[in-house]
């Protein structure tokens, strides 16, 4: 009888242990689901191809914030400059062409543009590197937009040199993307963007969004 009791107690103990392990597993899974990836946390399986992106040199603005109310990003990523050609003064009549190649490290935004969407290319190439303080080996944060159904980069202000992938502007960019590119939701980052020369552009799109929301709420 004593052995039966011991066996019964051990069974209960094992059952409780199994239940505890199962509960912990469910809790871990639930925590994982609750802390699901943000929009800017994109897993990429890179393909060893190069994405060539045109330079809309005639656009009056470039950088992370363009347009009166802001223009949606089409592609945002960070990477490492792996090649820079010499500047070519004869390639185009209205701008100096200097081609460069960036190895993509992390991608934060991909806009669905059908067949013209970013397709996981490991390398990014464009010819807007003239007059930039950027060298091979530098880390950069890159902002691209859409133009006539394709990807474009509007100028060298859209390629920002950073020291590392945990640079403050990377975090600010991800917060902006996670907020559906609504600057009102990340107004506290205004000081940070101002420190890097984007105060006017950032505050402009905040004013525009606030005015728009005020009008539509009436």
C-alpha positions in Angstrom: 0.0 0.0 0.0 2.9 2.3 0.8 4.5 1.7 -2.5 1.2 2.5 -4.3 1.0 5.7 -2.4 4.6 6.6 -3.4 4.0 5.7 -7.0 0.7 7.7 -7.0 2.5 10.7 -5.4 5.3 10.5 -8.0 2.8 10.4 -10.8 1.1 13.5 -9.4 4.5 15.2 -9.1 5.5 14.3 -12.7 2.1 15.4 -13.9 2.6 18.7 -12.2 6.0 19.1 -13.6 4.7 18.4 -17.1 1.9 20.9 -16.6 4.5 23.5 -15.4 6.7 22.9 -18.4 3.8 23.1 -20.8 2.6 26.3 -19.1 6.0 27.9 -19.4 6.2 26.9 -23.0 2.8 28.5 -23.7 3.9 31.6 -21.8 7.1 31.8 -23.8 5.1 31.4 -27.0 2.6 34.0 -25.9 5.3 36.4 -25.0 6.9 35.9 -28.4 3.6 36.6 -30.1 3.0 39.7 -28.0 6.4 41.0 -28.8 6.0 40.4 -32.5 8.3 42.1 -34.9 7.8 45.7 -35.6 7.3 46.8 -39.2 10.9 48.0 -39.5 12.2 44.6 -38.3 12.4 42.8 -41.7 14.1 39.4 -42.1 15.9 39.3 -45.4 17.4 36.3 -47.2 19.7 38.1 -49.6 20.3 37.1 -53.1 23.6 37.9 -54.7 22.3 40.4 -57.2 22.7 44.2 -57.5 19.8 46.7 -57.6 20.5 49.6 -59.8 18.5 52.7 -58.8 18.3 55.9 -60.8 19.1 59.3 -59.6 16.4 61.9 -59.9 18.9 64.8 -59.8 16.3 67.3 -60.9 14.2 66.9 -57.7 14.6 70.0 -55.5 14.6 67.9 -52.3 16.4 64.9 -51.0 16.9 63.2 -47.7 14.7 61.4 -45.2 11.8 63.9 -45.4 10.8 65.4 -48.7 7.6 67.0 -49.9 5.3 69.4 -48.1 3.5 66.7 -46.2 6.2 64.0 -46.6 6.5 61.4 -49.3 6.3 57.7 -48.4 9.5 55.7 -48.4 9.8 53.0 -51.1 13.0 51.5 -49.7 15.0 52.2 -46.6 18.1 50.3 -45.5 21.5 50.5 -43.9 24.6 49.1 -45.5 28.3 49.4 -46.1 29.9 51.2 -49.1 32.0 48.6 -51.0 32.9 50.4 -54.2 33.2 54.0 -55.5 34.0 54.8 -59.1 35.7 58.0 -60.1 33.5 61.0 -60.7 32.5 61.3 -64.4 31.9 64.9 -65.5 30.9 63.8 -69.0 28.2 61.2 -68.2 25.4 63.7 -68.0 25.0 67.4 -68.9 23.3 68.5 -65.7 25.0 66.6 -62.9 28.3 64.9 -62.1 27.9 61.1 -62.1 29.8 59.1 -59.6 28.7 55.5 -59.2 28.9 53.6 -56.0 27.9 50.3 -54.6 26.5 49.5 -51.1 26.3 46.1 -49.6 22.9 46.0 -47.8 23.1 45.1 -44.1 19.6 45.7 -42.8 16.3 46.6 -44.5 13.7 48.7 -42.7 11.1 49.5 -45.3 10.0 47.8 -48.6 7.0 49.4 -50.4 5.0 47.0 -52.5 5.5 48.2 -56.0 4.6 45.0 -57.8 7.3 43.8 -60.2 9.4 46.9 -59.4 9.6 46.2 -55.6 12.9 45.6 -53.9 13.6 41.9 -54.3 16.2 41.1 -51.6 19.2 42.1 -53.6 22.4 42.2 -51.5 23.9 45.1 -53.4 22.6 48.6 -54.2 24.1 50.7 -56.9 23.4 54.3 -57.9 25.4 57.3 -59.4 24.6 60.1 -56.9 27.8 59.9 -54.9 29.5 63.0 -56.2 30.5 65.6 -53.7 29.8 63.4 -50.7 32.0 62.8 -47.7 31.8 59.1 -48.0 34.5 56.5 -48.6 34.6 52.7 -49.1 34.0 51.0 -45.8 31.7 53.7 -44.4 28.3 52.7 -43.0 25.3 54.5 -44.5 21.6 54.9 -44.0 19.7 55.1 -47.4 16.3 56.5 -48.3 14.7 55.7 -51.6 11.3 56.8 -53.1 9.1 55.8 -56.0 9.0 57.6 -59.3 7.0 56.6 -62.3 6.6 53.1 -60.9 10.2 52.5 -60.1 12.7 53.1 -57.3 14.7 56.3 -57.2 17.1 58.2 -55.0 16.7 61.9 -55.2 20.2 63.1 -54.2 23.1 62.6 -51.9 21.2 63.8 -48.8 19.3 60.6 -49.1 22.5 58.7 -48.2 23.5 59.5 -44.6 26.9 58.4 -43.2 26.5 56.7 -39.9 29.1 55.1 -37.5 27.3 51.9 -36.9 24.0 50.1 -37.3 22.9 51.2 -33.9 23.4 54.9 -34.8 20.6 57.1 -33.2 19.3 58.0 -36.7 18.7 54.3 -37.4 16.5 54.0 -34.3 14.7 57.2 -35.2 14.1 56.0 -38.7 12.7 52.7 -37.5 10.4 54.5 -35.1 9.1 56.7 -37.9 8.4 53.6 -40.1 6.8 51.8 -37.2 4.5 54.8 -36.7 3.3 54.5 -40.3 5.5 57.4 -41.2 3.3 59.7 -39.1 5.7 62.3 -37.6 3.2 63.5 -35.0 3.6 60.2 -33.2 7.4 60.7 -32.8 7.6 64.4 -32.2 10.1 63.7 -29.5 12.6 62.8 -32.1 12.6 66.4 -33.5 15.6 67.3 -31.4 17.6 64.3 -32.8 16.7 65.0 -36.4 17.5 68.7 -35.8 21.0 67.8 -34.6 21.7 66.2 -37.9 20.4 69.1 -40.0 16.8 68.0 -40.7 14.9 70.3 -38.3 13.1 72.3 -41.0 12.0 69.2 -43.0 10.9 67.2 -40.0 8.9 70.1 -38.5 7.3 70.9 -41.8 5.8 67.5 -42.2 4.7 67.6 -38.5 2.8 70.9 -39.2 1.3 69.5 -42.3 0.1 66.3 -40.6 -1.3 68.2 -37.7 -3.2 70.6 -39.9 -4.6 67.8 -42.0 -5.8 65.9 -38.9 -7.3 69.2 -37.5 -9.3 69.7 -40.7 -10.5 66.1 -41.0 -11.6 66.0 -37.4 -14.0 69.0 -37.8 
